[in-house]
Amino acid sequence: MGTIELPDGATSLGGRIEDTLDSLSVVHRAVALAVVVGALLTLPQFLNNYLVQVLFIIFLFITLGFGWNILSGFTGYINFGYAGFVGLGAYVTVITIVDFGLPWFAALLLAGLVTAVFGTIISAPILRLDGAYFAIAMLSLATAGRLAMSTEYLSGITRGGSGISFFPALSYTEQYYLAVVLAVGAGYFTYRLANSPLGLRLLAIREDELLASALGVKATREKLLAMFVHSMIAGIAGGLLAFNLSYIDPQTVFDIRYTELPIVMVLFGSPGTVLGPILGGVAFIIVSELLWSSFPTLHQFFFGLAIMFVVIFLPRGLVERLKDKGLLPRRRSL
């Protein structure tokens, strides 16, 4: 295979970025993060309600993208049933608030914990599968969960297909603030994971699980740890989604878009990276909003074309493409 010659400017740009990152101390990085978060938290003061809602959706899906990436991006186990965890988190949040009077923050934490425990237990036998078998099994579980919430046997708890209406304690602006905090927290966790021995072991499982196991990686344990965090983030994000909707039913919170969009976002950005869910989330939510507003009857068609573009022209994602071009340094922290 021939060697790819990179432009000198591109190579030097990646090198300058790497030198800059290396020169930053922990204090400098903390200050930079605080400035970025502070700027994001002040945005609602200058925007109308529609734009605040768009930003909320962007950060909600960035959070979902980070959660999906932790299992599927790092280990290669593609979860087509991610919406099942989102829906479960939404139901746990709303039921504990409406029926048990829990404060919103306690309900969110409980939703994350319940979803994480349930996801880990239910996936323990399924993680023995791989490839399409794992993906189809998770999709089947999500479908079963949606149907279970609609059945008359659980209607005393879930209200069946009629759903549950409630009045969230958080305003739209407060929901946006919470979405920013969740996205930053999930991003920071991904950053630490990418630079940790656990992250290396998960990537080793993705590349060759048999070889990783032969070298001493406890693949089952590592996959279950990734699944725990993967489903916890989905559960908390599902609770936040319920706040924004003010109404939940099985069709709404188990919607397949909560699986499709995180997958497309991560694939566009690059699986197993830190920047991937951020770039993918911003790009695809903005594109989705523009297509919906410009082509209300054809936006799904054009969105499908965008997905085809990603699969054909960016099979490894944008971040890896930029690294190949020398525009980003080859660091796992990116």
C-alpha positions in Angstrom: 0.0 0.0 0.0 1.4 3.4 -1.0 2.2 6.1 1.6 -0.2 9.0 1.7 1.6 12.3 1.5 0.0 15.0 3.7 0.3 18.7 2.9 2.9 20.5 5.0 0.3 23.0 6.4 -2.0 20.2 7.5 0.7 18.3 9.2 1.9 21.4 11.0 -1.6 22.3 12.1 -2.1 19.0 13.8 1.3 19.4 15.4 0.5 22.9 16.7 -2.8 21.6 18.2 -0.9 18.8 19.9 1.8 21.1 21.2 -0.9 23.5 22.5 -2.7 20.6 24.3 0.5 19.4 25.8 1.4 22.9 27.1 -1.9 23.3 29.0 -1.8 22.6 32.7 -4.7 21.1 34.7 -5.6 24.6 35.9 -5.6 26.0 32.3 -7.8 23.2 31.1 -10.2 23.7 34.0 -10.4 27.4 33.4 -11.1 26.8 29.6 -13.8 24.3 30.5 -15.4 26.8 33.0 -15.4 29.6 30.4 -17.0 27.3 27.8 -19.7 26.1 30.2 -20.3 29.6 31.5 -20.8 30.9 27.9 -23.3 28.1 27.2 -25.2 28.8 30.4 -25.6 32.5 29.4 -26.9 31.8 25.9 -30.6 31.6 26.9 -30.5 35.3 28.0 -30.0 36.3 24.4 -32.2 33.8 22.5 -35.9 33.2 22.0 -37.7 30.2 23.3 -37.5 28.3 20.0 -33.7 28.6 19.8 -33.4 27.6 23.5 -35.4 24.5 22.6 -33.1 23.7 19.7 -30.1 24.0 21.9 -31.8 21.8 24.5 -32.3 19.1 21.8 -28.7 19.4 20.6 -27.3 18.9 24.1 -29.8 16.1 24.9 -28.7 14.2 21.8 -25.0 14.9 22.5 -25.6 13.3 25.9 -27.3 10.3 24.2 -24.5 10.1 21.7 -21.9 10.0 24.5 -23.9 7.2 26.2 -24.2 5.1 23.0 -20.6 5.7 22.2 -19.3 4.3 25.5 -20.6 0.8 24.7 -21.0 0.7 21.0 -18.2 3.0 20.0 -15.5 1.7 22.3 -16.4 -2.1 22.2 -18.0 -2.4 18.8 -21.2 -3.9 20.2 -23.8 -2.0 18.2 -26.9 -1.4 20.3 -30.0 -1.0 18.1 -32.2 -1.0 21.2 -30.9 2.2 22.8 -34.4 3.8 22.8 -35.5 1.1 25.2 -33.3 2.5 27.9 -34.4 6.0 27.1 -38.0 5.0 27.4 -37.5 3.1 30.7 -35.7 6.1 32.2 -38.6 8.4 31.2 -41.1 6.1 32.8 -39.2 5.7 36.0 -38.7 9.4 36.3 -42.4 10.4 35.7 -43.9 7.5 37.8 -41.7 8.3 40.8 -42.6 12.0 40.6 -46.3 11.6 40.0 -47.1 8.5 42.1 -44.5 8.8 44.9 -43.8 12.5 45.1 -40.0 12.4 44.6 -38.2 15.6 43.8 -37.1 15.9 40.2 -33.4 15.4 40.9 -34.0 12.3 43.0 -36.2 10.9 40.3 -33.5 11.5 37.6 -30.9 9.8 39.7 -33.2 6.9 40.4 -34.0 6.6 36.7 -30.3 6.4 35.9 -29.7 3.7 38.6 -32.7 1.6 37.7 -32.0 1.7 34.0 -28.3 0.9 34.6 -29.1 -2.1 36.8 -31.8 -3.4 34.5 -29.6 -2.9 31.4 -26.7 -4.7 32.9 -28.7 -7.6 34.1 -30.7 -8.1 30.9 -27.7 -7.7 28.7 -25.5 -10.2 30.6 -26.5 -13.2 28.5 -27.0 -11.1 25.3 -23.4 -9.8 25.4 -22.3 -13.3 24.7 -23.6 -12.7 21.2 -21.8 -10.4 18.7 -22.3 -8.6 15.5 -25.8 -8.5 14.0 -27.1 -11.1 16.6 -26.4 -8.7 19.5 -27.9 -5.7 17.6 -31.1 -7.6 16.7 -31.4 -9.0 20.2 -31.2 -5.4 21.7 -33.7 -4.1 19.2 -36.1 -6.9 20.1 -35.8 -6.1 23.8 -36.6 -2.4 23.1 -39.6 -3.4 21.1 -40.7 -5.7 23.9 -40.3 -2.9 26.4 -42.5 -0.6 24.4 -45.2 -3.2 24.1 -45.0 -4.1 27.8 -45.6 -0.5 28.7 -48.7 -0.5 26.6 -50.2 -3.8 27.9 -53.1 -3.9 30.2 -51.1 -5.9 32.7 -49.0 -2.9 33.6 -51.6 -0.3 32.9 -52.1 0.3 36.7 -48.5 1.6 36.8 -47.9 2.9 33.3 -51.4 3.9 32.3 -51.0 1.8 29.2 -51.4 3.5 25.8 -53.1 6.6 27.3 -49.8 7.8 28.8 -49.1 10.1 31.7 -49.4 13.8 31.8 -47.5 15.9 34.4 -46.2 19.3 35.1 -42.4 19.3 35.3 -40.8 21.4 38.1 -38.2 22.8 35.6 -38.7 25.6 33.1 -37.4 25.3 29.5 -34.4 27.3 30.4 -33.6 25.2 33.5 -34.0 22.1 31.3 -31.5 23.5 28.9 -29.1 24.2 31.8 -29.5 20.6 33.0 -28.9 19.3 29.4 -25.7 21.3 29.2 -24.5 19.9 32.6 -25.3 16.3 31.5 -23.6 16.7 28.2 -20.5 18.1 29.8 -20.5 15.4 32.4 -20.9 12.6 29.9 -18.2 14.2 27.7 -15.8 14.4 30.7 -16.4 10.8 31.5 -15.7 9.8 27.9 -12.5 11.9 28.0 -11.3 10.1 31.1 -12.4 6.7 29.7 -10.5 7.3 26.5 -7.3 8.0 28.5 -7.7 5.1 30.9 -6.6 1.5 30.9 -10.3 0.5 30.8 -10.7 2.5 27.6 -7.8 0.7 26.0 -9.3 -2.7 27.0 -12.6 -1.7 25.5 -10.9 -0.7 22.3 -9.0 -4.0 22.3 -12.3 -5.8 22.5 -13.6 -3.8 19.5 -10.5 -4.7 17.4 -10.3 -8.4 18.3 -12.1 -9.8 21.3 -10.6 -13.3 21.1 -7.1 -11.8 21.0 -7.9 -9.4 23.8 -9.2 -12.3 26.0 -6.1 -14.3 25.2 -3.9 -11.4 26.4 -5.8 -11.3 29.8 -8.6 -8.8 29.2 -11.7 -9.9 31.1 -14.0 -9.1 28.2 -17.3 -10.0 29.9 -16.6 -7.8 32.9 -15.4 -4.9 30.8 -18.5 -5.1 28.5 -20.8 -5.1 31.5 -19.1 -2.1 33.0 -19.6 -0.3 29.7 -23.2 -1.4 29.5 -23.8 -0.1 33.0 -22.7 3.5 32.1 -24.2 3.2 28.6 -27.7 2.5 30.0 -27.4 4.9 33.0 -26.7 7.9 30.7 -29.7 6.8 28.5 -31.9 6.6 31.6 -31.1 10.0 32.9 -31.4 11.5 29.4 -34.8 9.8 29.1 -35.9 11.5 32.3 -34.8 14.8 31.1 -36.7 14.2 27.8 -39.9 13.5 29.8 -39.5 16.9 31.6 -39.3 18.5 28.2 -42.4 16.7 26.8 -44.6 17.1 29.9 -46.3 13.9 28.6 -45.1 10.4 28.0 -46.6 7.3 26.3 -44.9 4.2 24.9 -44.9 5.5 21.3 -43.3 8.8 22.2 -40.4 7.8 24.6 -39.6 4.5 22.9 -39.4 6.2 19.5 -36.8 4.7 17.2 -35.2 8.1 16.6 -33.6 7.9 20.1 -31.6 5.0 18.7 -31.2 6.2 15.1 -29.9 9.7 15.8 -27.2 8.8 18.4 -26.0 6.0 16.0 -25.7 8.4 13.0 -24.2 11.1 15.2 -21.4 8.9 16.5 -20.8 7.3 13.1 -20.4 10.7 11.5 -18.2 12.0 14.3 -16.1 8.7 14.7 -16.9 5.9 17.1 -14.8 5.5 20.2 -13.7 9.2 20.2 -14.4 12.1 22.5 -15.2 14.7 19.8 -17.3 12.4 17.7 -20.6 12.7 19.5 -20.2 16.5 19.8 -19.5 17.1 16.1 -22.2 14.6 15.1 -24.7 16.0 17.5 -24.3 19.6 16.4 -24.2 18.7 12.7 -27.1 16.3 12.5 -29.5 18.1 14.8 -29.0 21.4 13.0 -29.4 19.6 9.6 -32.5 17.8 10.9 -34.1 21.1 12.1 -33.3 22.9 8.8 -34.6 20.0 6.7 -37.8 19.8 8.8 -38.4 23.5 8.5 -37.6 23.7 4.8 -39.0 20.4 3.6 -41.7 19.3 6.1 -42.9 16.5 3.8 -39.5 15.4 2.4 -37.1 16.0 5.3 -36.8 12.3 6.1 -35.8 11.6 2.5 -33.0 14.2 2.6 -32.0 13.1 6.1 -31.6 9.6 4.6 -29.4 11.0 1.9 -27.2 12.6 4.5 -26.9 9.2 6.3 -25.9 7.6 3.0 -23.3 10.3 2.5 -21.7 9.5 5.9 -21.6 5.8 5.3 -20.1 6.1 1.8 -17.7 9.0 2.2 -16.9 9.0 5.9 -16.8 5.3 6.9 -14.5 5.9 9.9 -16.0 9.2 10.8 -15.0 12.9 10.6 -12.6 12.9 13.6 -10.5 10.0 12.2 -10.6 11.6 8.7 -9.2 14.9 10.2 -6.5 12.9 12.0 -5.6 11.1 8.7 -5.3 14.6 7.1 -3.1 15.8 9.9 -5.6 18.5 10.9 -6.0 16.8 14.3 -3.3 15.1 16.4 -3.6 11.4 16.8 -4.6 11.4 20.5 -7.1 9.1 22.2 -8.2 12.2 24.2 -9.8 13.5 21.0 
